[in-house]
Amino acid sequence: MSFIQVIKDLTLSFFIGGFAAASWVVPLIDVLYKVQFTAQHLLTGSKENEEFIKLHEHKSGTPNLGGILIWITVPTVLLILFGSFPFVRAVSFMFLILGLFGFIEKAIDMVNRKNMVFRELSERFEWRVGKLLIALIVNFAVAFFIISIAGIQSTNIFGFILQLDNPLGYFLVAGTSLVAMYATEIIDGLDALAAGMYIISLTGFILLALAFPTLAALSSSASILSIVGIVIGVLAVYLYFNIPPARVFMGGPGAMPMGPLFLMLALYLNAMPAFFIFMIIYFIDLASSAIQIISIKFFKKRIFRIAPIHHHFESLGWPEYKVVMRFWLFNGMLIMLGVLIQLFLNT
């Protein structure tokens, strides 16, 4: 494919994804209002919760689970347009299963918030460990999509060829997918933060695909840029309604598939070093939450005023928009660094 044709496909896919999402985003938000799938920031008695409520109580009543838009639109459009390609089918199946997992997890969480017994249960360390084990099992399905359906059976990490089509490879892919899933999910905590971060990260994969067009090719007439274009188009529509003050929040259905999507793109482009750099801010945000949970459980001490760390900055007095824009800025810098390092490694 010529460079001009690749750009045409990217931009056309962007508009197709955008139009598909725009066609039903408003009715979706209306339904979420009617069925009362809304954010309810409630006091649970903990000091951390009180601080969070003080910062976010004005957002109560905003529809949640807006990520349904991403969960349904992306795989539907991909399968209709490019369903003959194994990698596209793998991406679509991943979106469907992780979006469903995110929907169920969020729905249970919303029930917990209305029921004191369930709420106390969900805040227990054992509940979180059990949920983590279930999530790992789900991500073994993602590993199957990547290795067996997409056919990605090896990857190059700093010159070391790692075979994936064996039990250890499946476990490593599932584990990495699990961490990436929760990393992109947990950063969905401020208006416009997550969607903006995802679009910036996907821009990094656009640059890598343009730099290595042979690796990016799905066939002689299509490349993974069509996939990226559709996802960015859908995210752009969602972001329009998530810009402060948000009319809708994303939740697990839209946030959980994004980290595994980044992993799948990186494996297809043989760009795992870039992936780990692209994910730094997401991993830091996830690690801050894990550190807080472990510290409270075993040492009865808080490391951060609120976790994850983007809320910690809020608690320090940073306006929400300043936290969001600074995260976007540093994410953009890391994306450029990741692309640069990958270019040096591949040339």
N, C-alpha and C positions, 0 to 999 in steps of 0.2 A: 504494500500500500504506500502511496505517496504521502509526504508530510501534509500536504493540503487536504488530501482525502481523510487522513486521520483526524485533523482538526475539525473538518466538516462533521465527521461521525460523532466526535466528542460534543460539539455544540448542539447538533441535532438531538442527540440522546438527552442532553440537558433539558432541552425544551419539551421533549416527549415526557420525561419524568416529571417535569414541573407542571405541565398541563394535566397529566393524569392525577397528580396529587391535588391540584387546584380544583379539579372537578368535584371533589367530595369532601374537602377539608371543612368547609362551613357546616354542612349537614352533620359531619362527625362530631364537631364541637357542640352543636345543638343537642345531639343525642347524649353526649357525655354529661351535659348539664341536666337533661331530663332524668337520666338514670342515677344522677347524683354521684357520678365517679369524679368527685372533686377532692382537692387537697384540704385536709382538716388538721391544722397545727394545734395539737392538744397538749396540755400539761400532763406529765406523767409522774411528777414529783421529784425528778432529778434536777440538779442545778444546771447541768448542761442543757437539758430540755428547756428550762426556763429562759436561758440566754437565747436559744434558738427561736423560741416563740416570740420573744421580744423583738427579734430582727425580722421575723417572717409572718407574724400573725395577720398582717394586712393581706396576705395572699390566700388565706383560707377561703374556700368557695370557688377557687379557680379550677376548671376541669383538669383532671389528670388523665393519664393513659393516652395522651395525644400521639404517642409513638405508634399507636395502631396505624396511623397514616403511613408511616415508614414500613412497618412490619408487613402490611398487606400490599401496598403499592409497588414497592421495589421488586419482590419476587414475581408478582403478577405481570408487570411490564417486561421483566427480563425473560420469563418463560414464553410469553407471547412473541417477542421479537427475536430472541436468541436461544430458545430452548433446545436447539439441536446440538449445542456445544456442551460437552461434559462439564467444563469448568463453570459455565453459567448455571447449569442444573445444580451443581454442588453449592454454589453461592445462594441460589434460590432456596434450596432445601435447608441450608443453614439459617437463613433469615426466618423461614417458617417455624422451625423447631425452637430456635432461641427466642424469637418473638413470642411464641406461645408460652415458653417457660417464663419469660419476663412478665407476660400478662397474668399468668396464674400467680406468680410470686407477689406482684403488686396488688392483685385482687385479694389475696390472703392478708396482705399487710393492711389493706383498707378495712377488712373485716375485723382484724385485730384491734385497730384504733377505736372501734365502736364497742368492743367487748373487753372489759377489764381483765377477765381470766386469760383470754387469748393474748391480750397485750402484754401481760406479765410473762406469759410463756414465751412469746416471740423475742423478748429482751434477754432471755437466758442464754448463757454461753453454749449450752448443749444444743439448743434449738439452732443456733447459728452454725455449729459444726455439722449437724445433721443436714441442714440446707446446703452446706458446702459440698457434702458427699453426693447429694442428689445432683447438684450442678455439675460435678465432675463426671458423673455417669452420662448426663446429657451431652457433655462436651466430647465424650468418646464417640458419640454419634457424629459430631462435627469432624472429628479426626477421620472417621470412616468416609465422610463426604470428600474430605481433602485428599486422602490417600487412595481410596478405592474408586471413587466416582470421578474426581478431577484427575486422578492418575499422577499426582505429585508424590513421587516415591523417594526423592532425595533432595537435599538442600546443601548449599555451600555457605559455611559460616567461618569467615576469616581464613579461607583456604582449606578448611576441614570439611570433607564430604560426609554428611550425616545421612545414613539410610533410614528411611521412615517406614518402609513396608515390613516391619517386624514388631513384636510386642513392645519393645522399648521405644521405638519410633512412635507408635500409636499413643503410648503414655505421655511422651514428651509433647506431642502435638496437642493432645487433649488438655494437658496441664497448662501449656502456654495459652491455649484458647480460653481456658477457664479464667486465668489471671487477666487476660486482655478483655474478656467479657465484663468482669466486675470492674476493671479499671475505667472502661468507657461508660459503664453504668453509674458509677459513684460520682463521676464528675458532673452528672446531670443534677445540679443543685441550685443554680442561679439562673435568672432569666437570660437567655441567649448564649449562655456559656457553652453548653455541650454541642449544640448544632454548629456554632461558629468554630469550635475546636475541630469537629469532624470535617468540616469543609476545608479548613486549613490543612489538616492531615492528608486528606484526599488529594489536595493540590500537589503534595509531595510525590504521591504515586503517579500523578499526571506527568510530572517532570521526569521521573524515572522511566515511565513508559515511552516518553518521547526520546529519551536518551538511549534506550535499548529497545527499539521497535521490534526486533526479531523475537526477543523474549516476551514482549507484550502481545504478540499475535495470537489470536484464536484460530484464524485461518488466513488465507491469502486476501480475504476481503473484510476481516473484522479483527478488532483488538479489544483488550480489556478496558480501553478508554471508553468504550460504549457503556460498559457496566458502571464505571466511575461517573460518567456524565449523568446517567439516570439517577444514581444515588444523590449526587449533588443537587440535581433539579428538584428532587423530592425534599431534601433537607432545606433548600432555599424557601420553598413554600411553607414548610413548618416554621422556619426561622422568622418569617414575616409575622406569624401569629404569636411568636414567643419573645419578640422584642419587648423590652419593658414599656409599660406594665403588661406582662404576659397574659394572653387570652387562653392559653392552654399550656400544660406541662407535658413533657415527653414520657417519662417513666420507662420501665423495663422493656416493653415491646419494641421501642425504637432504639434504646441505648445499648441493650445487650448484644445485638448482632454486630455492632460497629467494630468492636475490638477484634473479634474473629474475622470480620471482613478485611481489616487491615492485615491480619496474619495471612489470610488466603492470598491477598494481592502480593504480599512480600514473598511468599513461597513461590508463587507463579513467576514472579520477576527475579527469583533467586537473589533477593535483597534483604535477607534477614538482619544484617548489621544496621541497615537503614531503619528497619522496623523497630528495633530496640531503642534507637535514638528518637524516632518519631513518638514513641510511647513514654518517654521519660516523665513528662508532666502528669500523664494519666497514672503511671506507676507510683509517683510521689504522692498523689492524692489518695490512691488506694492504700499505700503503705501507712500514711498518717492515720487512716481510720483503723487499720489492723493494729498498729502500735497503741492507739488509744484504748481499743477494746481489751487487748492483752494486759496493758498497764493497769487498767481499772479492775480487771478480773483477778490478777495475781498480786498486784502491789497497792491496790486501792488508791491510785494516784493518777491524776490527769496530766498528760504531757501537753496537750493543746487545750485552749479554752473551749473550742468546739472542734470536732472532727467530722468530716475530712477537712483538710487544711484550708480550702477556699472559704469555709465558714469561719475558721480561725482568724483569717485576715479581716473578715467582716466584723468579728467581735472586737478586733483591735481598733475599729473605727473607720476602716476603709469603706467608702460608698460601694454599693454593689456593682455599679457600672465600672468602677475603677478596678475592682478585682477581675471582672470579666475581661476587660480590655488588656490588662497586663498579662493575664493567662493567654489570651490570643497572641499577644506580642511575643512572649517567650516561646510559645508553641511554634510560631512562624520562624523564629530564629533556629529552633531545634530541627525543624523540617529542612531548612536550607543546609544546616550542618549535616544532617543525615544524608541528603542528596549528594553533597560534596564528598563525603567519606565514601559513599557507595561508588561514585564515579571514579575515585582514585583506586578503589579495590578492583573495579572491573576493567581498568585500562592499564 
